[in-house]
Amino acid sequence: MTVQDLFQLPIIKNFSVVAGNNGLHKKIINVGILDYEFSEGVQLVREETFNPHSLVLSSLLFANQKPELLIETINELIKLKVSALAYKAVIFKDLPDEVLHFANEQDFPILRFGGDEYFEDVIFEVKNSIKNRENDLFLQNIMRCLIKNEITTPQLQSFLKQINKPFEKYVFTANIRMMQSETLQWMDSFLQFQSFLKSGVVCPYKNSIFILLTDKSERLHFTKILKEWMDLYGIPTDGLTIGYGKVHQTHTELHLAVREAYYARIMADIETNSVCNYADLASERLLIELYRKDAQFTSRYLKEYLGPLLSEKTDKDLLQTAITFVLKQGNVKEIAEAHYCHPNTIRYRMTKIRQLIEPFDNEFVFYENLSAAVKLYLLHKTIEGTLLE
């Protein structure tokens, strides 16, 4: 959590930044109070020894009628690696200009608040948010391991023990992403599921969110239940892409369930579908496993096979036409509509593409190889968020 992130908390949303805007990236891992009814401010800071990366709350009572203590105190807080000071505007409505100038020079954020916020409530909200973020980070690391690594049974048992949930025999998984969203606030409604999901997990992962539900029966209608939860919390489906894994046994196959939901959602993104079930994928499963197990080899192969289309000297329309050709399954009319051109233009481009990358094989082999390469290319682009160079 950073100083900037604090403003996402309801109790802090009305705080204002009066100095140190360039330090809002500093992280917050603790919160404390600096408030004494006498003027030994600097010495008290030394004695208090706030933890590094703390948010310090104060009414600045110790500096009442002694504003010269403010710069000294802020300097000591900086030495202790405190991330920010938030003061309640009861003694000082506005801080002296020299104090603000010093804080700006040091990139030390100073926040002001003056409403009905109590220190105890601010401390509770900040610490609770820090705890939730730490738990989210812990779960994200586990999800990353389940997706990317080869997991042994002892490792899986260790992960389950660390998560410490009363998981049932069968696990149902969904990975959800909001397309074309500049923020991650859309996840907040899904995170509310955690309050009643006693035998499951809700976890952000990169720009998506995982929902894991376990049950005694493998016949649970998970998609129906998830839809009911979304309706209950007023979550619209517009703009969402959802990937569902197959049903698996929790204590031996959790990694497969998580992995399948993640890659099913990736395929939904690639094919611009709102939903993708891993069970419905065919040859795409082979491509997913190839990419997952050896991304470096995959990248080298794509650079070699698609190299002529990736070259800066090549018309970019050719690569985009090849992609649309695969996604539209060779339907020339639909491809032409997508590119706002005549079908004959698409036929000409496909002939040119074939001449560039596979001039000697027959048409069937060319289409088969092109389809695999384009899907691998889109997997790389969607997962890594970068183009091949």
C-alpha positions in Angstrom: 0.0 0.0 0.0 1.3 3.5 -0.9 0.4 6.9 0.5 -1.6 7.4 -2.7 -3.6 4.2 -2.1 -4.8 5.6 1.2 -7.2 7.8 -0.6 -9.2 4.7 -1.7 -10.3 4.2 1.9 -13.6 5.8 2.7 -12.3 7.3 5.9 -9.4 9.0 4.2 -11.1 10.1 0.9 -11.6 13.7 2.3 -8.0 14.1 3.5 -6.0 16.6 1.4 -2.4 16.7 0.4 -0.8 20.0 1.5 2.8 19.1 0.8 5.1 16.3 -0.6 3.1 15.3 -3.7 6.2 13.8 -5.2 6.3 11.3 -2.3 2.9 9.8 -2.7 4.5 6.6 -4.1 6.0 5.8 -0.7 4.7 2.6 0.9 2.7 2.3 4.1 3.1 -0.8 6.3 2.1 0.6 9.7 0.4 3.5 11.3 1.0 5.3 14.6 0.2 8.4 16.7 2.4 11.3 17.6 0.5 13.5 20.1 1.7 14.9 23.5 0.5 17.8 25.5 3.9 19.3 26.0 6.6 20.6 23.7 9.4 18.1 23.7 8.3 17.1 20.2 11.7 16.2 18.7 12.8 14.1 21.7 9.5 12.4 21.8 9.8 11.4 18.2 13.2 9.8 19.0 11.8 8.0 21.9 8.7 6.8 20.0 10.9 5.3 17.2 8.2 4.9 14.7 8.6 1.9 12.4 9.9 2.7 8.9 7.2 3.1 6.2 4.6 4.3 8.8 1.8 6.8 8.5 2.0 9.1 11.5 -1.2 10.7 12.8 -1.0 13.9 15.0 -3.0 16.9 16.1 0.4 18.7 16.5 -0.6 19.6 20.0 3.1 19.3 21.0 3.8 22.3 18.8 1.1 24.5 20.2 2.5 28.1 20.3 5.9 26.5 19.3 5.7 26.1 15.5 9.5 26.0 15.3 9.2 22.4 16.5 7.4 21.4 13.4 10.4 21.3 11.0 12.6 19.6 13.6 9.9 17.0 14.2 9.4 16.4 10.5 13.1 16.0 10.0 13.2 13.4 12.7 10.3 11.5 11.1 12.2 11.5 7.8 15.3 10.1 9.5 13.1 7.3 10.9 11.9 6.6 7.3 8.3 7.5 8.1 6.4 7.7 4.9 3.9 10.5 5.7 2.4 12.7 8.3 -1.4 13.3 8.6 -2.4 16.1 10.9 -5.8 17.0 12.2 -6.5 20.7 11.7 -7.3 21.6 15.3 -4.1 23.4 16.5 -2.9 24.4 13.0 -5.5 24.9 10.3 -2.7 25.8 7.9 1.0 24.9 8.4 3.6 27.7 8.1 5.0 28.2 4.6 8.5 27.2 5.7 7.2 23.9 6.9 5.4 23.2 3.7 8.5 24.2 1.7 10.7 21.9 3.7 8.3 19.0 3.3 8.2 19.6 -0.5 12.0 19.8 -0.7 12.2 16.4 1.1 9.3 14.8 -0.9 7.7 14.1 2.5 3.9 13.9 2.2 1.8 15.9 4.7 -1.9 15.2 4.7 -4.6 17.4 6.4 -7.9 16.3 7.8 -10.5 18.1 9.9 -13.8 16.3 9.8 -15.3 13.8 12.2 -12.5 11.2 11.7 -11.1 9.7 14.9 -7.5 8.5 15.1 -8.7 5.1 16.3 -11.0 4.7 13.3 -8.2 5.8 10.9 -5.8 3.4 12.4 -8.3 0.5 12.2 -9.1 1.2 8.6 -5.5 1.6 7.5 -4.3 -1.5 9.4 -7.2 -3.6 8.1 -6.4 -2.5 4.5 -2.8 -3.3 4.9 -3.7 -6.8 6.3 -6.1 -7.4 3.3 -3.5 -6.3 0.8 -0.9 -8.6 2.4 -3.3 -11.5 2.2 -4.1 -10.6 -1.4 -0.4 -10.6 -2.2 0.1 -13.9 -0.4 -2.8 -15.5 -2.5 -1.5 -13.9 -5.7 1.9 -15.5 -5.2 0.2 -18.9 -4.7 -1.9 -18.4 -7.8 1.2 -17.5 -9.8 2.9 -20.7 -8.6 -0.1 -22.8 -9.4 -0.3 -21.3 -12.9 3.4 -21.3 -13.9 5.1 -24.1 -12.0 4.9 -27.8 -12.0 3.3 -28.6 -8.6 4.0 -31.7 -6.6 1.4 -33.2 -4.2 3.4 -32.1 -1.1 3.7 -28.5 -2.5 -0.1 -28.4 -3.1 -0.8 -29.7 0.4 1.5 -27.0 1.8 -0.3 -24.3 -0.2 -3.7 -25.5 1.0 -2.5 -25.5 4.6 -1.2 -22.0 4.3 -4.5 -20.8 2.8 -6.1 -22.3 5.8 -9.7 -22.7 4.5 -12.2 -25.6 5.1 -12.0 -26.7 1.5 -14.5 -29.4 0.3 -13.7 -32.3 -2.0 -14.3 -30.6 -5.4 -13.2 -27.2 -6.6 -14.8 -24.9 -9.2 -12.9 -22.0 -10.7 -13.5 -18.8 -12.6 -11.1 -16.2 -13.8 -12.7 -12.8 -14.6 -11.4 -9.7 -16.3 -12.9 -6.3 -17.2 -11.9 -5.4 -20.7 -10.8 -1.8 -21.4 -10.8 -0.7 -17.8 -8.2 1.8 -16.7 -8.6 1.1 -13.0 -9.1 -2.0 -10.9 -12.0 -0.7 -8.9 -14.3 -3.1 -10.8 -12.8 -5.8 -8.6 -14.2 -4.3 -5.4 -17.7 -5.8 -5.9 -16.2 -9.3 -6.4 -14.0 -9.0 -3.4 -17.2 -8.7 -1.3 -17.9 -12.4 -2.0 -15.1 -13.2 0.4 -17.3 -12.3 3.4 -19.5 -15.3 2.8 -17.2 -17.6 0.8 -16.1 -19.8 3.8 -14.9 -22.7 1.7 -13.5 -20.8 -1.2 -11.2 -17.9 -2.2 -11.6 -14.6 -4.0 -8.2 -13.3 -5.2 -6.9 -10.6 -7.5 -4.3 -11.8 -10.0 -2.6 -9.3 -12.3 -5.5 -7.5 -14.0 -8.0 -10.3 -13.3 -9.7 -11.9 -10.3 -10.0 -15.5 -9.3 -13.1 -17.0 -7.7 -12.6 -20.5 -6.2 -15.6 -22.4 -4.7 -15.4 -25.9 -3.2 -18.3 -28.2 -2.6 -19.0 -31.8 -1.6 -20.7 -32.5 -4.9 -19.1 -32.3 -8.3 -22.5 -31.6 -9.8 -22.7 -28.1 -8.3 -24.0 -25.5 -10.9 -21.1 -23.1 -10.4 -21.9 -20.8 -13.3 -25.5 -20.4 -12.1 -24.3 -19.6 -8.6 -21.8 -17.1 -9.8 -24.4 -15.4 -11.9 -26.7 -15.2 -8.9 -24.0 -13.6 -6.8 -23.3 -11.1 -9.5 -27.0 -10.2 -9.7 -27.2 -9.9 -5.9 -24.3 -7.3 -5.9 -25.5 -5.6 -9.0 -22.5 -6.5 -11.0 -23.2 -6.1 -14.8 -21.7 -8.6 -17.2 -21.1 -6.1 -19.9 -17.4 -5.8 -20.6 -16.4 -8.9 -18.6 -14.6 -11.9 -19.9 -14.9 -15.1 -17.8 -12.9 -18.3 -18.1 -14.1 -21.5 -16.4 -11.9 -24.4 -15.4 -13.1 -28.0 -15.3 -14.3 -29.5 -12.0 -11.3 -31.0 -10.1 -10.6 -32.6 -6.8 -9.4 -29.9 -4.5 -6.6 -31.6 -2.6 -4.8 -33.2 -5.6 -5.8 -31.0 -8.7 -6.3 -27.4 -7.4 -3.4 -26.3 -9.6 -5.1 -27.7 -12.7 -8.4 -25.9 -11.9 -6.7 -22.6 -11.4 -4.6 -23.0 -14.5 -7.5 -23.9 -16.7 -9.7 -21.0 -15.6 -6.8 -18.6 -16.2 -6.0 -19.8 -19.7 -9.7 -20.1 -20.6 -10.1 -16.5 -19.8 -7.1 -15.6 -21.9 -8.6 -17.5 -24.8 -11.9 -15.6 -24.3 -9.9 -12.3 -24.5 -8.2 -13.4 -27.7 -11.4 -14.5 -29.4 -13.3 -11.5 -28.0 -15.9 -13.9 -26.4 -17.5 -13.1 -23.1 -17.2 -16.7 -21.8 -14.8 -19.6 -22.4 -14.9 -23.0 -20.8 -11.6 -24.8 -20.8 -13.5 -28.1 -21.5 -14.5 -26.7 -24.9 -11.0 -26.0 -26.0 -9.3 -28.5 -28.3 -5.9 -27.9 -30.0 -5.6 -24.7 -28.0 -4.8 -26.8 -24.9 -1.7 -28.1 -26.7 -0.6 -24.6 -27.6 -1.3 -23.3 -24.0 0.9 -26.1 -22.5 3.6 -25.4 -25.1 3.7 -21.8 -24.2 3.4 -22.3 -20.5 6.3 -24.8 -20.3 8.7 -23.2 -22.7 7.8 -19.6 -23.5 11.4 -18.9 -24.7 11.2 -21.6 -27.3 7.8 -20.4 -28.4 9.0 -16.8 -28.8 12.0 -18.0 -30.9 9.7 -20.1 -33.1 7.3 -17.2 -33.6 10.1 -14.8 -34.5 11.3 -17.3 -37.1 8.0 -18.4 -38.6 6.2 -15.0 -38.4 9.4 -13.0 -38.9 8.5 -11.8 -42.4 5.2 -10.4 -41.1 6.8 -8.8 -38.0 9.4 -7.0 -40.0 9.2 -3.2 -40.0 9.5 -3.3 -43.8 6.3 -5.4 -44.1 2.9 -3.8 -44.5 1.3 -4.1 -41.0 -2.1 -4.9 -42.6 -0.7 -8.4 -43.5 -0.1 -9.4 -39.8 -3.5 -8.0 -38.8 -5.2 -9.8 -41.7 -3.5 -13.1 -40.7 -4.8 -12.7 -37.2 -8.3 -11.9 -38.3 -8.2 -14.8 -40.8 -7.5 -17.2 -37.9 -10.0 -15.7 -35.5 -12.7 -15.7 -38.2 -11.8 -19.3 -39.2 -11.1 -18.3 -42.8 -14.5 -16.7 -43.5 -13.4 -14.2 -46.1 -16.6 -12.2 -46.0 -16.3 -11.6 -42.3 -12.6 -10.9 -42.5 -13.3 -8.3 -45.2 -16.0 -6.6 -43.1 -13.7 -6.5 -40.1 -11.0 -4.7 -42.2 -13.5 -2.5 -44.1 -12.3 -3.8 -47.5 -13.3 -5.9 -50.5 -13.1 -9.8 -50.1 -10.7 -9.8 -53.1 -8.3 -7.6 -51.1 -8.3 -10.2 -48.3 -7.6 -13.0 -50.9 -4.7 -10.9 -52.3 -3.3 -10.3 -48.8 -3.5 -14.0 -47.9 -1.7 -14.9 -51.1 1.0 -12.4 -50.2 1.3 -13.8 -46.6 1.7 -17.3 -47.9 4.4 -16.2 -50.3 6.3 -14.6 -47.4 6.2 -17.3 -44.8 5.4 -20.6 -46.4 5.5 -20.5 -50.2 6.2 -24.2 -50.9 3.7 -26.2 -48.7 0.2 -26.9 -49.8 -2.7 -24.7 -48.8 -4.0 -27.0 -46.0 -0.6 -27.2 -44.3 -0.1 -23.4 -44.6 -3.4 -22.7 -42.9 -2.7 -25.3 -40.2 0.7 -23.8 -39.4 -0.5 -20.2 -39.6 -3.4 -20.9 -37.2 -1.1 -22.4 -34.6 1.5 -19.6 -34.9 -1.1 -16.8 -34.7 -2.7 -18.3 -31.6 0.7 -18.7 -30.0 1.4 -15.1 -30.9 -1.8 -13.9 -29.4 -1.2 -15.9 -26.2 2.2 -14.2 -25.9 0.7 -10.8 -26.6 -2.2 -11.2 -24.2 -0.3 -12.7 -21.3 2.9 -10.6 -21.5 1.2 -7.4 -22.8 4.1 -6.9 -25.2 4.8 -7.5 -28.9 7.5 -9.8 -30.2 10.7 -7.9 -31.1 
